Amino acid sequence: MADVKKVVLAYSGGLDTSIILKWLQETYGCEVVTFTADIGQGEEVEPARDKARQLGIREIYVDDLREEFVRDFVFPMFRANTLYEGEYLLGTSIARPLIAKRLVEIARETGADAVAHGATGKGNDQVRFELGYYALEPGIRVIAPWREWDLNSRSKLMGYAEAHGIPVEGREEGQESPYSMDANLLHISYEGGVLEDPWAEPEEAMFRWSVAPEAAPDAPTYVELAFEDGDPVAVDGERLAPHELLSRLNGIGGANGVGRVDIVENRYVGMKSRGVYETPGGTILLEAHRAIESLTLDREAAHLKDALMPRYAELVYNGYWFAPEREMLQAAIDESQNGVTGTVRLKLYKGGVTVVGRQSPNSLYRPDLATFEADTVYDQADAEGFIKLNALRLRVGGMVRR
């Protein structure tokens, strides 16, 4: 395995990627460059730098990618009103292409001939990362330790860490979470543990971003979200940078019990998986975006967007962010957002999000056309011909079946 001289590792600073770091050095005899991304996971990333130094790493990257994450990945995805299988707001999926992109950039900067990740051989992330790597750097060597090594149990991993002097903070004191968690500015996810039984209700102590809906305030919270050409730009009249805006919505939504979902999803690798997600800001954003589109989008454009969305969601979920078909769909979706501008008022109450007002300078809603009162702009007699023309095929079919 001496053909690998330098590898860039996606490094969290946690136990698993620290073991991978040492295993790469030992197995491949290569230099390791670490890359840690701050995408709003809510924990300090600088300790990863210190830990990498302790493990003998000389080239260490710790990058703040929060703004790029929300601006260039989350917001474009939300222009499509994206939901996977009708429920999942794709918080984990949308972060992977950004991490893959930066990892490849670092490989070029440092002259590395390989990249490595800590995704297991059972999950979707291995696919998402590697599709990104190959799309951006077709000749890159990819090392996936979970598909190579024999450290296939927690006890073996702990034994390897102890034998190689890798710190195991918190585990001796019982502080290890029983769940596999992933967090970024869009969401936090929970898998494993008791959640592997789809009949078992998650314990309340598991949740980190939101109060239980029944424990949320007894009075509703109102929030106004302003959009410009499909993207949110302000909360309650205050313009915010994309990552600040999403963080603000997370705080408001979480305090009102918004954004919890418990789903069994179909993984791309073929199995079903149960996951619990907290996506408070994203839940508010989705409702608000659909509301402003309801005023500003032409009917057929809106319906076509809705028809394309499931395919778009599959592409993001499965890891095809850099594929030509996703980029083609994105171009159409982005074009539809010209003029999707205005403000939406929402009421948050005990886990619910209700749109209670919307306005736009580009509104296609005409009260003088829609009114139930007398008007002078719509001749109701015109509807008779419209109905007869649309009923023609149904009448012919009825005659044939007689």
C-alpha positions, 0 to 999 in steps of 0.5 A: 500500500506504499503507492499512497504518499499523502491522504486528506482525511475528513476529520471530526476529532472524535474517536472514530476518525482519530482511529482512522488517522492512526490506521492510515499512518500505520497501514499505508505509511503515508502522510495524513492531512486533516480537514475539519469543517465548521458547518454549524454543528454546534460544537467547538472545532478547534479541539480537532486541531489540537488533537490532530497535532497530538497525533503528529499531523503537520498539515491541518485545515479547520475551515468555517464553511457555515456561510457557503453551506447555507448560501450555496447548498441549503438555499438552492435546495429550498428553492425546490421545496425539497422533501425526500419521501415526503418528510425528510428535509435532507439535512445530512445529505446536503452537507456532504457535497460541500465537504467533498468539494473542500476535501478535493480542493485541499488535496489539490493544494497539498499535492495529496494523491488520496482522500479518506472518509469515516463513513461506514459501508452500510450507509448513504454517506460513503456514496455521497462523499465518493460521488462528489470526489469522483465528479470533481477529481475523476482520478482521485484515490479514495480510502474507506477504512470501514470497508477495509479494516477488521475493526468491526466492533466497538470493543475492537475500536476501543482496544485499537485506541488504547494500544495506540494512545488515542484519547478516549474522552468521556467514555469512561464516565459514561458520557457517550451518547447511545445514538449516532448523531449528525449535526449542522446548521440545518438539522441534527439527526439521531439513529441507532440505540433504541431507535432501531426498534421502529415501535419505540418512542424516542426519549425526550432527553435525546432532543437537543435543539427543540422543546417538546411541543407540549412543553412549548409556550402557551402563547403563539409566536409570530415571525415574519420572513422576507424573500428576494428572488426565492431566498430568505433575506430577513427575519422580522425586518432585520436583514441577516447573512444566510447562516445567521438567518438560519440560526435565528430561525432554528432558535425561534422554531426550537423554542416552540417545539417546531421541526421534529420528525420521526421517519423510516426512510429508504437508504440508497444502499438498499435497506430501510433506516429509522431516523429522528430529525430536528430541523426547526429553521428548515421547517419554518423556511419550507412553509414560508417559501411555499407561501410566497410562491403561492402568490408569485408563481404561475400555476403551471410553473408551480405544478411543474416544480412540484412534479420535479421535486421528488426527483430532485430530492432523490438526487440530493439524497443519493449524492448526485449534487454534482451530476448534470441532471441535478444541475439541469433541474437546478437551472430550471428551479432557479429560473422560476424564482425570479420575482419570488419576492415578498414577506410571509407571516407565520404563527408558531404554536406547540410544534405547529407552523401556520401561515397567517399572512403573505404579501408581494409586490409581484403578487398574481393574486387579484382580489377583484377576480377572486371575490365572492362579491359582485364584480365587473372584471369576470363574466361568470357565463364564460365558465360554461364554454370552458367546462364543456370543452374540458368535459368533451373527452369525459362525455365521449368516454361515457358514451362509449361505455354505455 
